[in-house]
Amino acid sequence: MKVSVDILGYLSQETIKKYRDSCLASIPMLSLINKRLIDSQPVDNQRAEGVMETFDSKRDRFKRLASKRTNQVIKSLEILGHCSNKHSYEYTQDEIKQIFMAIEKKLNDIKINFKMTSEEAFHF
């Protein structure tokens, strides 16, 4: 549920507090509601909408792309698994080891990209 910043000026302090406490507001909206409660001044409408759109669009874009790409990886691994059929394919244990080493190396590289922040960055 999204509440337009326009109506914050028309709501009572009690109603605004209830909305804030209901956890229905996004993080940017909560900060604007808190600002409104503290300052008792109208909130800048244009700024609030820009913050919410940026927050929502980045979050939505991540969820959409990450889901799609994760499913593609899983599907590709399932297809790779078809190569394990000994009736159709011939392979050595060394070849299997090379395949999984390559997959694990790339997976670890990607995990590091997600985990590493400036605080976690390697330094002596």
Protein Blocks (a to p, Z undefined) as FASTA:
>chain_A
ZZdfklmmmpcfklmmmmmmnopacfklmmmmmmmmmnopacdfklmmmmmmmmmmmmmm
mmmmmmmmmmmmmmmmmmmmmmmpmklpccdfklmmmmmmmmmmmmmmmmmmmmpcfklp
ccZZ
